[in-house]
C-alpha cells in the first residue's frame, strides 16, 4: 500500500521529510484469503487509495478507499475472474 495519506488529485505526500512513513494501522481482518494483494493508488478516480486482491479461485476484487480512518475501505467489489493464471498484479 502507498505510505501516508492520499488526499485528492495531484502529488502524493508520503509522510513528512523526517518520517517518510506513517505508523502502521490495522485496516481489517481476513486479508490472508488473498494470494495477491496490491495497492495501486487511486484506480477509481475519487482521490482515495484503493486495493486490488485476488483469491485462490482467481476472482479479482477491488477495495475502494474511503478516506475515513475508522473505515478505510468500502466493501469489496468483484471486478473479474480468471486471474489465477497470473503470477502477480502490477
Gaussian input, Z-matrix of N, CA and C with variables (Angstrom, degrees):
# hf/3-21g

backbone

0 1
 N
 C     1     B1
 C     2     B2     1     A1
 N     3     B3     2     A2     1     D1
 C     4     B4     3     A3     2     D2
 C     5     B5     4     A4     3     D3
 N     6     B6     5     A5     4     D4
 C     7     B7     6     A6     5     D5
 C     8     B8     7     A7     6     D6
 N     9     B9     8     A8     7     D7
 C    10    B10     9     A9     8     D8
 C    11    B11    10    A10     9     D9
 N    12    B12    11    A11    10    D10
 C    13    B13    12    A12    11    D11
 C    14    B14    13    A13    12    D12
 N    15    B15    14    A14    13    D13
 C    16    B16    15    A15    14    D14
 C    17    B17    16    A16    15    D15
 N    18    B18    17    A17    16    D16
 C    19    B19    18    A18    17    D17
 C    20    B20    19    A19    18    D18
 N    21    B21    20    A20    19    D19
 C    22    B22    21    A21    20    D20
 C    23    B23    22    A22    21    D21
 N    24    B24    23    A23    22    D22
 C    25    B25    24    A24    23    D23
 C    26    B26    25    A25    24    D24
 N    27    B27    26    A26    25    D25
 C    28    B28    27    A27    26    D26
 C    29    B29    28    A28    27    D27
 N    30    B30    29    A29    28    D28
 C    31    B31    30    A30    29    D29
 C    32    B32    31    A31    30    D30
 N    33    B33    32    A32    31    D31
 C    34    B34    33    A33    32    D32
 C    35    B35    34    A34    33    D33
 N    36    B36    35    A35    34    D34
 C    37    B37    36    A36    35    D35
 C    38    B38    37    A37    36    D36
 N    39    B39    38    A38    37    D37
 C    40    B40    39    A39    38    D38
 C    41    B41    40    A40    39    D39
 N    42    B42    41    A41    40    D40
 C    43    B43    42    A42    41    D41
 C    44    B44    43    A43    42    D42
 N    45    B45    44    A44    43    D43
 C    46    B46    45    A45    44    D44
 C    47    B47    46    A46    45    D45
 N    48    B48    47    A47    46    D46
 C    49    B49    48    A48    47    D47
 C    50    B50    49    A49    48    D48
 N    51    B51    50    A50    49    D49
 C    52    B52    51    A51    50    D50
 C    53    B53    52    A52    51    D51
 N    54    B54    53    A53    52    D52
 C    55    B55    54    A54    53    D53
 C    56    B56    55    A55    54    D54
 N    57    B57    56    A56    55    D55
 C    58    B58    57    A57    56    D56
 C    59    B59    58    A58    57    D57
 N    60    B60    59    A59    58    D58
 C    61    B61    60    A60    59    D59
 C    62    B62    61    A61    60    D60
 N    63    B63    62    A62    61    D61
 C    64    B64    63    A63    62    D62
 C    65    B65    64    A64    63    D63
 N    66    B66    65    A65    64    D64
 C    67    B67    66    A66    65    D65
 C    68    B68    67    A67    66    D66
 N    69    B69    68    A68    67    D67
 C    70    B70    69    A69    68    D68
 C    71    B71    70    A70    69    D69
 N    72    B72    71    A71    70    D70
 C    73    B73    72    A72    71    D71
 C    74    B74    73    A73    72    D72
 N    75    B75    74    A74    73    D73
 C    76    B76    75    A75    74    D74
 C    77    B77    76    A76    75    D75
 N    78    B78    77    A77    76    D76
 C    79    B79    78    A78    77    D77
 C    80    B80    79    A79    78    D78
 N    81    B81    80    A80    79    D79
 C    82    B82    81    A81    80    D80
 C    83    B83    82    A82    81    D81
 N    84    B84    83    A83    82    D82
 C    85    B85    84    A84    83    D83
 C    86    B86    85    A85    84    D84
 N    87    B87    86    A86    85    D85
 C    88    B88    87    A87    86    D86
 C    89    B89    88    A88    87    D87
 N    90    B90    89    A89    88    D88
 C    91    B91    90    A90    89    D89
 C    92    B92    91    A91    90    D90
 N    93    B93    92    A92    91    D91
 C    94    B94    93    A93    92    D92
 C    95    B95    94    A94    93    D93
 N    96    B96    95    A95    94    D94
 C    97    B97    96    A96    95    D95
 C    98    B98    97    A97    96    D96
 N    99    B99    98    A98    97    D97
 C   100   B100    99    A99    98    D98
 C   101   B101   100   A100    99    D99
 N   102   B102   101   A101   100   D100
 C   103   B103   102   A102   101   D101
 C   104   B104   103   A103   102   D102
 N   105   B105   104   A104   103   D103
 C   106   B106   105   A105   104   D104
 C   107   B107   106   A106   105   D105
 N   108   B108   107   A107   106   D106
 C   109   B109   108   A108   107   D107
 C   110   B110   109   A109   108   D108
 N   111   B111   110   A110   109   D109
 C   112   B112   111   A111   110   D110
 C   113   B113   112   A112   111   D111
 N   114   B114   113   A113   112   D112
 C   115   B115   114   A114   113   D113
 C   116   B116   115   A115   114   D114
 N   117   B117   116   A116   115   D115
 C   118   B118   117   A117   116   D116
 C   119   B119   118   A118   117   D117
 N   120   B120   119   A119   118   D118
 C   121   B121   120   A120   119   D119
 C   122   B122   121   A121   120   D120
 N   123   B123   122   A122   121   D121
 C   124   B124   123   A123   122   D122
 C   125   B125   124   A124   123   D123
 N   126   B126   125   A125   124   D124
 C   127   B127   126   A126   125   D125
 C   128   B128   127   A127   126   D126
 N   129   B129   128   A128   127   D127
 C   130   B130   129   A129   128   D128
 C   131   B131   130   A130   129   D129
 N   132   B132   131   A131   130   D130
 C   133   B133   132   A132   131   D131
 C   134   B134   133   A133   132   D132
 N   135   B135   134   A134   133   D133
 C   136   B136   135   A135   134   D134
 C   137   B137   136   A136   135   D135
 N   138   B138   137   A137   136   D136
 C   139   B139   138   A138   137   D137
 C   140   B140   139   A139   138   D138
 N   141   B141   140   A140   139   D139
 C   142   B142   141   A141   140   D140
 C   143   B143   142   A142   141   D141
 N   144   B144   143   A143   142   D142
 C   145   B145   144   A144   143   D143
 C   146   B146   145   A145   144   D144
 N   147   B147   146   A146   145   D145
 C   148   B148   147   A147   146   D146
 C   149   B149   148   A148   147   D147
 N   150   B150   149   A149   148   D148
 C   151   B151   150   A150   149   D149
 C   152   B152   151   A151   150   D150
 N   153   B153   152   A152   151   D151
 C   154   B154   153   A153   152   D152
 C   155   B155   154   A154   153   D153
 N   156   B156   155   A155   154   D154
 C   157   B157   156   A156   155   D155
 C   158   B158   157   A157   156   D156
 N   159   B159   158   A158   157   D157
 C   160   B160   159   A159   158   D158
 C   161   B161   160   A160   159   D159
 N   162   B162   161   A161   160   D160
 C   163   B163   162   A162   161   D161
 C   164   B164   163   A163   162   D162
 N   165   B165   164   A164   163   D163
 C   166   B166   165   A165   164   D164
 C   167   B167   166   A166   165   D165
 N   168   B168   167   A167   166   D166
 C   169   B169   168   A168   167   D167
 C   170   B170   169   A169   168   D168
 N   171   B171   170   A170   169   D169
 C   172   B172   171   A171   170   D170
 C   173   B173   172   A172   171   D171
 N   174   B174   173   A173   172   D172
 C   175   B175   174   A174   173   D173
 C   176   B176   175   A175   174   D174
 N   177   B177   176   A176   175   D175
 C   178   B178   177   A177   176   D176
 C   179   B179   178   A178   177   D177
 N   180   B180   179   A179   178   D178
 C   181   B181   180   A180   179   D179
 C   182   B182   181   A181   180   D180
 N   183   B183   182   A182   181   D181
 C   184   B184   183   A183   182   D182
 C   185   B185   184   A184   183   D183
 N   186   B186   185   A185   184   D184
 C   187   B187   186   A186   185   D185
 C   188   B188   187   A187   186   D186
 N   189   B189   188   A188   187   D187
 C   190   B190   189   A189   188   D188
 C   191   B191   190   A190   189   D189
 N   192   B192   191   A191   190   D190
 C   193   B193   192   A192   191   D191
 C   194   B194   193   A193   192   D192
 N   195   B195   194   A194   193   D193
 C   196   B196   195   A195   194   D194
 C   197   B197   196   A196   195   D195
 N   198   B198   197   A197   196   D196
 C   199   B199   198   A198   197   D197
 C   200   B200   199   A199   198   D198
 N   201   B201   200   A200   199   D199
 C   202   B202   201   A201   200   D200
 C   203   B203   202   A202   201   D201
 N   204   B204   203   A203   202   D202
 C   205   B205   204   A204   203   D203
 C   206   B206   205   A205   204   D204
 N   207   B207   206   A206   205   D205
 C   208   B208   207   A207   206   D206
 C   209   B209   208   A208   207   D207
 N   210   B210   209   A209   208   D208
 C   211   B211   210   A210   209   D209
 C   212   B212   211   A211   210   D210
 N   213   B213   212   A212   211   D211
 C   214   B214   213   A213   212   D212
 C   215   B215   214   A214   213   D213
 N   216   B216   215   A215   214   D214
 C   217   B217   216   A216   215   D215
 C   218   B218   217   A217   216   D216
 N   219   B219   218   A218   217   D217
 C   220   B220   219   A219   218   D218
 C   221   B221   220   A220   219   D219
 N   222   B222   221   A221   220   D220
 C   223   B223   222   A222   221   D221
 C   224   B224   223   A223   222   D222
 N   225   B225   224   A224   223   D223
 C   226   B226   225   A225   224   D224
 C   227   B227   226   A226   225   D225
 N   228   B228   227   A227   226   D226
 C   229   B229   228   A228   227   D227
 C   230   B230   229   A229   228   D228
 N   231   B231   230   A230   229   D229
 C   232   B232   231   A231   230   D230
 C   233   B233   232   A232   231   D231
 N   234   B234   233   A233   232   D232
 C   235   B235   234   A234   233   D233
 C   236   B236   235   A235   234   D234
 N   237   B237   236   A236   235   D235
 C   238   B238   237   A237   236   D236
 C   239   B239   238   A238   237   D237
 N   240   B240   239   A239   238   D238
 C   241   B241   240   A240   239   D239
 C   242   B242   241   A241   240   D240
 N   243   B243   242   A242   241   D241
 C   244   B244   243   A243   242   D242
 C   245   B245   244   A244   243   D243
 N   246   B246   245   A245   244   D244
 C   247   B247   246   A246   245   D245
 C   248   B248   247   A247   246   D246
 N   249   B249   248   A248   247   D247
 C   250   B250   249   A249   248   D248
 C   251   B251   250   A250   249   D249
 N   252   B252   251   A251   250   D250
 C   253   B253   252   A252   251   D251
 C   254   B254   253   A253   252   D252
 N   255   B255   254   A254   253   D253
 C   256   B256   255   A255   254   D254
 C   257   B257   256   A256   255   D255
 N   258   B258   257   A257   256   D256
 C   259   B259   258   A258   257   D257
 C   260   B260   259   A259   258   D258
 N   261   B261   260   A260   259   D259
 C   262   B262   261   A261   260   D260
 C   263   B263   262   A262   261   D261
 N   264   B264   263   A263   262   D262
 C   265   B265   264   A264   263   D263
 C   266   B266   265   A265   264   D264
 N   267   B267   266   A266   265   D265
 C   268   B268   267   A267   266   D266
 C   269   B269   268   A268   267   D267

   B1=1.4316
   B2=1.5163
   B3=1.3009
   B4=1.4522
   B5=1.5226
   B6=1.3414
   B7=1.4550
   B8=1.5216
   B9=1.3093
   B10=1.4557
   B11=1.5096
   B12=1.3250
   B13=1.4593
   B14=1.5181
   B15=1.3155
   B16=1.4554
   B17=1.5190
   B18=1.3191
   B19=1.4609
   B20=1.5156
   B21=1.3007
   B22=1.4531
   B23=1.5127
   B24=1.3374
   B25=1.4570
   B26=1.5210
   B27=1.3123
   B28=1.4562
   B29=1.5057
   B30=1.3379
   B31=1.4729
   B32=1.5226
   B33=1.2945
   B34=1.4636
   B35=1.5146
   B36=1.2980
   B37=1.4540
   B38=1.5190
   B39=1.3335
   B40=1.4722
   B41=1.5266
   B42=1.3111
   B43=1.4575
   B44=1.5109
   B45=1.3237
   B46=1.4605
   B47=1.5278
   B48=1.3352
   B49=1.4744
   B50=1.5275
   B51=1.3250
   B52=1.4628
   B53=1.5252
   B54=1.3050
   B55=1.4653
   B56=1.5234
   B57=1.3453
   B58=1.4558
   B59=1.5265
   B60=1.3236
   B61=1.4547
   B62=1.5200
   B63=1.3087
   B64=1.4627
   B65=1.5182
   B66=1.3193
   B67=1.4661
   B68=1.5287
   B69=1.3135
   B70=1.4569
   B71=1.5174
   B72=1.3296
   B73=1.4548
   B74=1.5276
   B75=1.3026
   B76=1.4597
   B77=1.5214
   B78=1.3259
   B79=1.4598
   B80=1.5199
   B81=1.3252
   B82=1.4550
   B83=1.5129
   B84=1.3036
   B85=1.4703
   B86=1.5199
   B87=1.3222
   B88=1.4568
   B89=1.5158
   B90=1.3326
   B91=1.4593
   B92=1.5270
   B93=1.3306
   B94=1.4590
   B95=1.5224
   B96=1.3199
   B97=1.4656
   B98=1.5237
   B99=1.3209
   B100=1.4644
   B101=1.5183
   B102=1.3231
   B103=1.4535
   B104=1.5136
   B105=1.3068
   B106=1.4578
   B107=1.5217
   B108=1.3214
   B109=1.4631
   B110=1.5174
   B111=1.3161
   B112=1.4682
   B113=1.5262
   B114=1.3217
   B115=1.4551
   B116=1.5174
   B117=1.3005
   B118=1.4696
   B119=1.5196
   B120=1.3087
   B121=1.4570
   B122=1.5187
   B123=1.3086
   B124=1.4602
   B125=1.5232
   B126=1.3252
   B127=1.4672
   B128=1.5214
   B129=1.3395
   B130=1.4623
   B131=1.5276
   B132=1.3322
   B133=1.4485
   B134=1.5180
   B135=1.3449
   B136=1.4685
   B137=1.5236
   B138=1.3307
   B139=1.4506
   B140=1.5184
   B141=1.3373
   B142=1.4663
   B143=1.5227
   B144=1.3308
   B145=1.4605
   B146=1.5183
   B147=1.3152
   B148=1.4605
   B149=1.5245
   B150=1.3226
   B151=1.4610
   B152=1.5198
   B153=1.3359
   B154=1.4655
   B155=1.5132
   B156=1.3378
   B157=1.4592
   B158=1.5229
   B159=1.3499
   B160=1.4628
   B161=1.5159
   B162=1.3457
   B163=1.4635
   B164=1.5323
   B165=1.3214
   B166=1.4690
   B167=1.5201
   B168=1.3316
   B169=1.4573
   B170=1.5175
   B171=1.3426
   B172=1.4506
   B173=1.5148
   B174=1.3404
   B175=1.4545
   B176=1.5341
   B177=1.3259
   B178=1.4616
   B179=1.5218
   B180=1.3342
   B181=1.4642
   B182=1.5202
   B183=1.3249
   B184=1.4552
   B185=1.5264
   B186=1.3287
   B187=1.4547
   B188=1.5260
   B189=1.3120
   B190=1.4605
   B191=1.5199
   B192=1.3289
   B193=1.4549
   B194=1.5162
   B195=1.3302
   B196=1.4643
   B197=1.5197
   B198=1.3334
   B199=1.4530
   B200=1.5142
   B201=1.3329
   B202=1.4618
   B203=1.5231
   B204=1.3261
   B205=1.4632
   B206=1.5200
   B207=1.3088
   B208=1.4577
   B209=1.5209
   B210=1.3013
   B211=1.4655
   B212=1.5275
   B213=1.3616
   B214=1.4620
   B215=1.5282
   B216=1.3319
   B217=1.4602
   B218=1.5215
   B219=1.3233
   B220=1.4602
   B221=1.5283
   B222=1.3253
   B223=1.4705
   B224=1.5295
   B225=1.3018
   B226=1.4622
   B227=1.5262
   B228=1.3178
   B229=1.4597
   B230=1.5193
   B231=1.3258
   B232=1.4570
   B233=1.5212
   B234=1.3447
   B235=1.4638
   B236=1.5244
   B237=1.3413
   B238=1.4567
   B239=1.5154
   B240=1.3184
   B241=1.4656
   B242=1.5267
   B243=1.3249
   B244=1.4541
   B245=1.5207
   B246=1.3207
   B247=1.4597
   B248=1.5308
   B249=1.3350
   B250=1.4618
   B251=1.5252
   B252=1.3147
   B253=1.4709
   B254=1.5221
   B255=1.3362
   B256=1.4577
   B257=1.5275
   B258=1.3151
   B259=1.4646
   B260=1.5170
   B261=1.3129
   B262=1.4600
   B263=1.5059
   B264=1.3015
   B265=1.4671
   B266=1.5161
   B267=1.3096
   B268=1.4626
   B269=1.5151
   A1=109.20
   A2=116.10
   A3=122.46
   A4=108.92
   A5=117.81
   A6=119.69
   A7=110.83
   A8=116.00
   A9=121.51
   A10=113.13
   A11=115.98
   A12=120.94
   A13=112.03
   A14=115.97
   A15=122.87
   A16=105.26
   A17=116.71
   A18=120.50
   A19=109.90
   A20=117.06
   A21=121.21
   A22=114.15
   A23=116.60
   A24=120.43
   A25=111.29
   A26=116.12
   A27=120.87
   A28=111.75
   A29=116.86
   A30=120.65
   A31=111.95
   A32=115.69
   A33=121.82
   A34=108.73
   A35=117.23
   A36=122.55
   A37=109.66
   A38=119.66
   A39=121.87
   A40=112.50
   A41=117.43
   A42=120.37
   A43=111.38
   A44=116.97
   A45=122.44
   A46=108.77
   A47=118.46
   A48=119.36
   A49=113.23
   A50=118.13
   A51=120.87
   A52=113.16
   A53=117.25
   A54=122.20
   A55=107.90
   A56=117.88
   A57=120.23
   A58=115.19
   A59=117.97
   A60=120.43
   A61=109.94
   A62=115.60
   A63=119.89
   A64=108.57
   A65=116.75
   A66=120.99
   A67=109.85
   A68=116.38
   A69=118.84
   A70=110.09
   A71=114.49
   A72=121.27
   A73=108.34
   A74=117.56
   A75=121.93
   A76=108.66
   A77=116.44
   A78=120.61
   A79=112.63
   A80=117.20
   A81=119.87
   A82=112.04
   A83=114.23
   A84=122.80
   A85=109.80
   A86=116.62
   A87=121.49
   A88=115.79
   A89=117.87
   A90=119.80
   A91=111.98
   A92=118.67
   A93=122.24
   A94=113.41
   A95=117.61
   A96=121.62
   A97=112.05
   A98=116.41
   A99=120.62
   A100=110.91
   A101=115.58
   A102=120.61
   A103=112.05
   A104=116.11
   A105=121.79
   A106=109.06
   A107=115.38
   A108=122.28
   A109=107.66
   A110=117.20
   A111=119.80
   A112=110.24
   A113=115.17
   A114=121.82
   A115=108.35
   A116=116.82
   A117=121.42
   A118=112.35
   A119=117.72
   A120=119.89
   A121=109.87
   A122=116.37
   A123=122.13
   A124=110.10
   A125=117.83
   A126=120.15
   A127=112.27
   A128=117.70
   A129=120.55
   A130=112.79
   A131=117.78
   A132=120.81
   A133=115.92
   A134=116.70
   A135=119.20
   A136=113.30
   A137=116.89
   A138=120.46
   A139=114.96
   A140=118.04
   A141=122.35
   A142=109.73
   A143=116.82
   A144=121.34
   A145=111.14
   A146=117.53
   A147=123.94
   A148=110.81
   A149=116.45
   A150=122.85
   A151=109.96
   A152=115.54
   A153=122.15
   A154=107.39
   A155=116.37
   A156=121.80
   A157=109.44
   A158=115.80
   A159=121.76
   A160=108.28
   A161=116.60
   A162=119.85
   A163=110.60
   A164=116.63
   A165=121.73
   A166=112.42
   A167=117.97
   A168=121.92
   A169=113.57
   A170=117.32
   A171=121.18
   A172=115.16
   A173=117.47
   A174=119.65
   A175=109.92
   A176=116.02
   A177=122.87
   A178=109.19
   A179=115.56
   A180=121.77
   A181=109.96
   A182=115.63
   A183=122.49
   A184=108.12
   A185=115.70
   A186=122.82
   A187=106.14
   A188=117.27
   A189=121.44
   A190=110.08
   A191=116.62
   A192=121.69
   A193=111.02
   A194=116.11
   A195=120.99
   A196=112.93
   A197=117.39
   A198=120.44
   A199=113.43
   A200=117.76
   A201=122.94
   A202=109.48
   A203=116.80
   A204=120.95
   A205=112.64
   A206=118.89
   A207=121.83
   A208=114.32
   A209=117.24
   A210=122.95
   A211=107.17
   A212=117.06
   A213=120.46
   A214=116.52
   A215=117.82
   A216=120.04
   A217=111.04
   A218=115.35
   A219=121.59
   A220=108.63
   A221=118.34
   A222=119.83
   A223=110.73
   A224=115.40
   A225=120.48
   A226=111.51
   A227=114.35
   A228=121.94
   A229=107.39
   A230=117.03
   A231=121.04
   A232=108.24
   A233=115.96
   A234=119.47
   A235=113.07
   A236=117.78
   A237=119.30
   A238=112.50
   A239=115.17
   A240=121.59
   A241=108.31
   A242=115.58
   A243=120.96
   A244=114.34
   A245=117.80
   A246=121.39
   A247=113.74
   A248=118.33
   A249=120.74
   A250=111.67
   A251=118.39
   A252=120.88
   A253=113.06
   A254=117.38
   A255=121.36
   A256=111.01
   A257=116.87
   A258=122.01
   A259=112.76
   A260=118.71
   A261=120.72
   A262=111.59
   A263=115.03
   A264=123.03
   A265=106.58
   A266=116.86
   A267=119.93
   A268=110.11
   D1=155.65
   D2=178.30
   D3=-71.43
   D4=130.02
   D5=177.82
   D6=-72.55
   D7=149.51
   D8=174.12
   D9=80.17
   D10=-179.92
   D11=-177.00
   D12=-75.82
   D13=153.26
   D14=173.84
   D15=-123.18
   D16=111.55
   D17=-175.01
   D18=-130.10
   D19=104.44
   D20=173.68
   D21=67.73
   D22=174.40
   D23=179.75
   D24=-71.03
   D25=159.64
   D26=178.90
   D27=110.16
   D28=-168.83
   D29=-177.14
   D30=-60.55
   D31=146.26
   D32=179.08
   D33=-103.04
   D34=137.31
   D35=-179.97
   D36=-105.75
   D37=106.62
   D38=-179.04
   D39=-83.94
   D40=75.35
   D41=179.12
   D42=88.00
   D43=-138.51
   D44=-179.76
   D45=-130.69
   D46=167.27
   D47=178.89
   D48=-59.02
   D49=-34.40
   D50=-179.01
   D51=-86.85
   D52=-16.81
   D53=-179.04
   D54=-143.43
   D55=87.94
   D56=-172.25
   D57=-67.99
   D58=-15.56
   D59=178.95
   D60=-124.18
   D61=140.48
   D62=173.87
   D63=-77.72
   D64=161.71
   D65=177.58
   D66=-60.75
   D67=146.72
   D68=179.23
   D69=-64.71
   D70=154.08
   D71=-176.50
   D72=-143.81
   D73=132.37
   D74=177.42
   D75=-71.49
   D76=130.21
   D77=-177.96
   D78=-120.18
   D79=23.20
   D80=176.32
   D81=136.26
   D82=179.62
   D83=179.39
   D84=-119.11
   D85=163.50
   D86=172.17
   D87=87.39
   D88=9.19
   D89=-178.76
   D90=-66.02
   D91=-18.62
   D92=178.61
   D93=-65.83
   D94=-12.98
   D95=177.98
   D96=-71.41
   D97=-10.91
   D98=-176.49
   D99=-108.54
   D100=131.56
   D101=176.19
   D102=-78.68
   D103=-24.73
   D104=179.21
   D105=-136.79
   D106=133.77
   D107=-179.20
   D108=-145.63
   D109=128.74
   D110=-176.74
   D111=-145.70
   D112=142.34
   D113=172.10
   D114=-101.65
   D115=115.45
   D116=-177.14
   D117=-104.38
   D118=13.12
   D119=-174.80
   D120=86.93
   D121=-149.17
   D122=-176.56
   D123=-89.71
   D124=100.30
   D125=179.55
   D126=-96.14
   D127=-9.69
   D128=-179.02
   D129=-99.89
   D130=-9.47
   D131=177.91
   D132=81.42
   D133=15.58
   D134=-178.60
   D135=-101.48
   D136=3.78
   D137=178.63
   D138=87.04
   D139=4.72
   D140=179.95
   D141=-114.34
   D142=145.58
   D143=177.83
   D144=-69.41
   D145=136.83
   D146=-177.84
   D147=-119.16
   D148=162.54
   D149=177.13
   D150=-121.55
   D151=148.93
   D152=168.40
   D153=-118.43
   D154=142.13
   D155=-179.12
   D156=-141.60
   D157=143.88
   D158=177.17
   D159=-122.53
   D160=127.77
   D161=178.09
   D162=-87.88
   D163=177.66
   D164=-176.24
   D165=-61.34
   D166=-28.77
   D167=179.37
   D168=-80.88
   D169=-2.93
   D170=177.40
   D171=89.94
   D172=11.10
   D173=178.71
   D174=-83.55
   D175=132.61
   D176=-178.86
   D177=-97.14
   D178=130.37
   D179=-179.63
   D180=-122.19
   D181=148.39
   D182=172.54
   D183=-112.55
   D184=132.32
   D185=171.07
   D186=-111.02
   D187=106.13
   D188=-178.02
   D189=-79.13
   D190=132.36
   D191=177.10
   D192=-67.93
   D193=143.47
   D194=-179.49
   D195=-104.36
   D196=-21.52
   D197=-174.75
   D198=81.67
   D199=5.19
   D200=-179.79
   D201=-106.40
   D202=123.18
   D203=-176.52
   D204=-58.50
   D205=-39.80
   D206=-177.87
   D207=-80.14
   D208=-12.24
   D209=-177.54
   D210=-148.44
   D211=70.18
   D212=-168.49
   D213=-69.39
   D214=-22.43
   D215=-178.30
   D216=-133.02
   D217=141.18
   D218=174.03
   D219=-71.55
   D220=163.24
   D221=175.53
   D222=-54.99
   D223=148.43
   D224=-176.61
   D225=-61.89
   D226=152.32
   D227=175.41
   D228=-127.92
   D229=126.32
   D230=177.13
   D231=-73.07
   D232=127.05
   D233=-177.62
   D234=-124.80
   D235=7.31
   D236=177.19
   D237=171.25
   D238=166.08
   D239=177.11
   D240=-135.70
   D241=169.43
   D242=177.67
   D243=87.24
   D244=9.44
   D245=-176.20
   D246=-81.10
   D247=-0.17
   D248=177.74
   D249=-66.64
   D250=-17.66
   D251=-179.31
   D252=-79.73
   D253=-11.05
   D254=-178.41
   D255=-97.28
   D256=144.08
   D257=-179.86
   D258=-82.56
   D259=-18.86
   D260=-177.80
   D261=-163.11
   D262=172.85
   D263=174.76
   D264=-115.85
   D265=137.09
   D266=-177.58
   D267=-133.67

